[in-house]
């Protein structure tokens, strides 16, 4: 989602701009330290908000932009995320359950 938003909003070609690159690294770091691991709910439903408020707002902006566009670019991931949101489970755990 960050790559999609960066390409469309910042004109990046292949590589992320510095701001989006930092956001992606921050998100990866926070996910790696998540106490829920593979069973992590979507961030919106998570009881632990591990992002700093400013980073959380950046991620919200990215999701607002890229979320609707994901249906066209990655329909399977978009559907899994929707199921995630409805069930309160991570897409990773849904795939691993199969």
Secondary structure by P-SEA (a helix, b strand, c coil): caaaaaaaaccccccccaaaaaaaaaaaaaaaacccccccccccccccccccaaaaaaaaaaaaacccccccccaaaaaaaaaaaaacccaaaaaaac
